[in-house]
Amino acid sequence: MFKKFAVLFYSIFVLNLVSAQHGEATAEGVPATELSEKDKVSKENKEFIDHHLLDAHDFTLMVDKEGHHIGFPLPVIFYDNGFHSFMSSKEGFMHGEPTEVDGSFYKLHHEKIYKTDATGALAEDKEGHVTSEKVLDLSITKSVLILILVSIFMLVLFTGMAKSYKKSQVPTGATKFLEPLVIFVRDEIAIPNIGHKYKRFIGYLLTVFFFILFLNVLGLMPFGINVTGNITMTFFLAILTYLITTFSANKDYWKHIFWMPGVPVPMKLIMLPIELLGTITKPFALMIRLFANMTAGHIVVMSLIGLIYVFKNFAAGVAFPFLTLVIYLLEVLVAFLQAYIFTMLSALFIGMAVQEHEHEHHAAH
């Protein structure tokens, strides 16, 4: 069953990229007709990869032969002297054309909304960076939509799981699959790293484990659902771990940071800023590890598929699909592995903050 799903997802992914090859693309400042065939294909591949990785104000399922995106619009909500909202299907908005809203004009450029005029001109600096005024974008983007859906799914799933145990202690349905994972997080992650205080934090650890796992699995779909490959998302997950660690820490934890026992005073003064910096680098490592691994995996898979259309020969048509399938199956493992690593390190950091240092208690006796 697992192999069938993997092959199915891979096939959909290839079909999606094939359809994207029909989209019209031009290099910066160079018409498509002046590019070589290989350059045009490479440009199309790059644009497709960028589109898959980045967030968007609409949800694209596939691209037809004429280059039209097939999908559905999402609500665009932003603040600029008041709140404004409309659907992303509003004429011209998704094509980067100036859109009039309540007497003012706005333009979508690289998935950022800028205030402009009726011509749609954007001010740029010498390096080509847009300097026009940006609005406060509160839109329900593709990533936000997935976050909402996954949150609702988890709420319904685990509420039903809890209710099923009131009827019978024998797991049924989805509970048969979820119960071993819940026990694994408790027995192999929470208890070994936190100790007898694990019950205070098991709810958070289970939530973050399944939340990342479901998002990672959805990221294997070919529709650009790359939530955990968004550094903003991994940043806030890491911040949650940091806040829980900081506000749950006992006096022993802070004592070993600010004034380590048994260390000469000169060394204490040297180690103090290093230890303080360490409290920040821990969540930073969580953020970068999850973001980099998920993004890199997506880029490798899509790049291998794209190389088929760059070389266009029999060897490429055989080798690259096989390599892509191997990497894709590896990404399934990485999806579970990254959820485990993030949860395990979170439990480790929390455990370091709440543990009692035995040598001090022995000294007291």
Residue pairs with C-beta under 8 A, 6 or more apart in sequence:
2 332
6 325
6 328
6 329
6 332
7 325
9 220
9 221
9 222
9 328
10 324
10 325
10 328
12 221
12 222
13 222
13 301
13 305
13 328
14 305
14 321
15 62
15 222
16 62
16 63
16 222
16 223
17 45
17 48
17 222
17 302
17 305
17 306
17 309
19 62
19 63
19 64
19 65
20 44
20 48
20 63
21 41
21 44
21 309
22 63
22 64
22 65
22 66
22 67
23 44
23 47
23 48
23 63
23 67
24 32
24 67
25 32
25 40
25 43
25 44
25 47
26 32
26 35
26 43
27 35
27 39
27 43
32 40
35 43
38 310
41 306
41 309
41 310
42 306
42 310
44 309
45 302
45 303
45 306
45 309
45 310
48 302
48 306
49 298
49 299
49 302
49 303
49 306
51 60
51 224
52 222
52 224
52 226
52 298
52 302
53 224
53 226
53 229
53 295
53 298
53 299
54 111
54 224
54 226
55 111
55 141
55 142
55 143
55 230
56 111
56 141
56 142
56 224
57 74
57 76
57 88
57 93
57 94
57 108
57 111
57 139
57 141
57 142
58 69
58 71
58 72
58 73
58 74
58 88
58 89
58 94
58 142
59 71
59 72
59 73
59 74
59 142
59 145
59 223
60 69
60 70
60 71
60 223
60 224
61 70
61 71
61 223
62 69
62 70
62 71
63 69
63 70
64 70
69 94
73 87
73 88
73 89
73 94
74 87
74 88
74 139
74 140
74 141
74 142
74 145
75 85
75 86
75 87
75 88
75 139
75 140
76 85
76 86
76 87
76 88
76 90
76 93
76 113
76 139
77 83
77 84
77 85
77 137
77 138
77 139
77 140
78 84
78 85
78 106
78 113
78 135
78 136
78 137
78 138
78 139
79 135
79 136
79 138
80 104
80 106
80 115
80 135
80 136
82 102
83 138
84 101
84 102
86 93
86 99
86 101
88 94
88 139
90 99
91 97
91 99
92 98
92 99
93 99
93 108
94 108
96 107
96 108
96 109
96 120
97 107
97 120
98 105
98 106
98 107
98 116
98 117
98 118
98 119
98 120
99 105
99 106
99 107
99 108
100 118
104 115
105 115
105 116
105 117
105 118
105 120
106 113
106 114
106 115
106 116
106 135
107 113
107 114
107 116
107 120
107 122
108 114
109 122
109 130
111 141
112 130
112 134
112 137
113 134
113 135
113 137
113 139
114 122
114 130
114 132
114 133
114 134
114 135
115 132
115 133
115 134
115 135
116 122
116 132
122 130
122 132
123 130
123 131
123 132
124 130
124 131
125 131
140 148
142 224
142 225
143 225
143 226
143 227
143 230
143 233
146 215
146 218
146 225
146 227
147 215
147 227
147 233
150 211
150 214
150 215
150 218
151 211
153 214
154 207
154 210
154 211
154 214
157 174
157 178
158 178
158 210
160 174
161 174
161 175
161 178
164 171
164 172
164 173
164 175
165 175
171 178
171 179
181 209
181 210
182 206
185 202
185 205
185 206
185 209
185 343
186 198
186 202
186 206
189 205
189 209
189 340
189 343
189 344
189 347
190 198
190 201
190 202
190 205
190 347
191 198
193 344
193 347
193 348
193 350
193 351
194 201
194 347
194 350
194 351
194 354
194 355
195 351
195 354
195 355
197 354
198 347
200 248
200 354
201 244
201 248
201 347
201 350
204 240
204 244
204 346
205 343
205 346
205 347
208 237
208 240
208 241
208 342
208 343
208 346
209 339
209 340
209 342
209 343
210 339
212 228
212 237
212 290
212 338
212 339
212 342
212 343
213 335
213 336
213 339
215 225
215 227
215 228
215 233
216 228
216 294
216 334
216 335
216 336
216 338
216 339
217 332
217 335
218 225
218 227
219 225
219 226
219 227
219 228
219 229
219 294
219 298
219 335
220 328
220 331
220 332
220 335
226 294
226 295
226 298
227 233
228 234
228 290
228 291
228 294
228 338
229 291
229 294
229 295
229 298
230 291
231 287
231 291
234 286
234 287
234 288
234 290
234 291
235 287
237 286
237 287
237 290
237 342
238 283
238 284
238 286
238 287
239 283
241 283
241 286
241 345
241 346
241 349
241 350
242 279
242 282
242 283
244 346
244 350
245 279
245 282
245 349
245 350
245 352
245 353
246 279
246 353
248 350
248 353
248 354
249 353
249 354
250 353
250 354
250 356
252 355
252 356
252 357
252 360
253 352
253 353
253 354
253 355
255 261
256 275
256 357
257 272
257 275
257 276
257 278
257 279
258 272
258 275
259 268
259 272
260 268
260 271
260 275
261 360
263 271
282 345
282 349
283 349
285 345
286 342
286 345
286 346
289 338
289 341
289 342
290 338
290 341
290 342
293 334
293 338
294 334
294 338
297 327
297 330
297 331
297 334
298 331
300 327
301 324
301 327
301 328
301 331
304 320
304 323
304 324
304 327
305 320
305 321
305 324
307 316
307 320
308 316
308 317
308 320
308 321
310 316
